[in-house]
Amino acid sequence: MSKEPEFQHDTETIALLEKELRYISALIKQKGREILSNYTITPPQFIALQWLHELGDMTIGELSNKMYLAFSTTTDLVDRMERNELVQRVRDEHDRRVVRIHLLPEGARVIQEVIEKRQDYLRDVFTQFNEEETIVFSSLLQRLHLEMKKD
């Protein structure tokens, strides 16, 4: 049984929120691609490396699901990253039939540098906000993320 909302937001406010979030997402994506242009990885490789960095070793199937890509597409992506010595396929210790993708030091270095540059960009943007605004904004974004993950 779903819980009824206590307050119904007006259509204009929701439309404005959707529009602003879409614009912000596009700007972050554009800036991310600019940062990636200085590296030998593609945006999908960045996303894959980011998942491996955050969650650790995973199978191609698990990575495919996280990235919403076909298994074959993810296999090709991993092949290219393996050739560039960013990741390595490793047999699972407990089940030799299972192959996991492991982030290599070069992959970890690249992903860390890219993430730091993305954070530097946001830090520059947030110089226009005071400390309280930044804390409130961060808290509200975390809450929004949690609410969206419920679905």
N, C-alpha and C positions, 0 to 999 in steps of 0.2 A: 504494500500500500504506500503510495507516494504522499509526501507531506505537502500540504497546500502552502504556497508562498504567503507570507504575512503581508507583503506589500507588492503591488503590481506597478512596475516602472512604466512611464509613458513611452509611447512608440518613438517619439522624436529623440528622447534621451538614448534609448537603445540603438536607434539608427546611427546617432552620432558616435556612440561608443564603438559600434562595429566598424564604422568608417575610419575612425582614428586608429584603432588597433590594426586594421588592414594597412593603413598608410605607414604606421610605425614598423610593422612587420616587413613591409617592402623596403623601407629605408635601412633597416638592420641587415636584411638580406643583401642589398646592394653594397653596403659598406663591407660586409663579410666577403663578398666576391672581390672587391677591390683589394682587400688584405690578402686573399688567397692568390691573387694574380702575381704576387711576389714569391710564390712557392710552386713546387712541381705537382701539387695535388689538386684535384678537381673538387667542386662542391660536394658531390656524392661521397668522394673519398674522405673529405673532412667530416661529414656526418658519420660515416662508418668508424673512423678513428676516434671520434668523440664518444660514440657508444662504447667502444672497446676501452677507452680511457676511463670512462665513468663506471662501467659495469664489469670490466675484466673480460677474460676469455669467454667466447661464446661460439656456438656452431654457426655455420652459414645459414641454416634455417632460422635460428634465433635472430641473427643479424638481419636477415631478409624481412622478418616480421617487424622488427623495430623500425626499419627503414621504409616499410611498405613497398618493397621491390620484389619482383619475381626472383625465385631461387637462382635461375640461370643468370640473371643480371647481376645478382650479388656475387655469384661465383666468378664472373668476369672481372668485377670490381676488385675482389680479393686477389685474383691472379695478377692484376696490374700492381696492386699494392705490395704483393709478395716479391714481384720482380724489382720493385724499387726499394726493397728491404725495409718496408714500414711495418709489415706484419709477417707472421710465419704460421703455417699450418702445423698443429701439434696433435698427436694421437692422445686421446684421453687415457689416463693411467688405469682407470677402473674398467673401461670398456674400449678395447682397441678398435672397435668398429666406428667409434665416434671420433671425429676430427674437430678440433677447436681452433679458432683463429686467435692468435696471441700477438699482442702489440709489442713490437721490438723497440729498443731504445731510440732509434731514429724516428719512428712513428710517434713515440711519446714526446720527443723533443719538438717535432714539428707541431703537434697538436697543442702543446703547452705554449709555444710561441704565438701561434695564431689566436688562441684563447686570450692570452695576455694583451695582444694588440686590439682585440675586440673589446676587452675590458677598458683599455686606455681610451678608446673611442667613446665609450659610455661615460667614463670618468670626465672627459672633456665636456660632453653634453651636460652632465649633471653639475658643472660649475655654476650653471644658471639657477640652480635650486639650493636652498639653504639646507642645513643638516636635518631639521625636522621634516621638511617636505620630502627629502630623500628617504628618510626612515619610513614615513607614512606610505609613500609610493611603493617602496619595496614590500612592506607588509601587505598592502592591498593586492599587489601582483601575486604574492605567494598565496593569498587567500583565493584569488581568482583561479590560479593554477590548480589548487586543491579542489575547488568546486567543479572545474572543467574535467578533472580526472575522475570524478564520481560517475560521469556518464559513460 
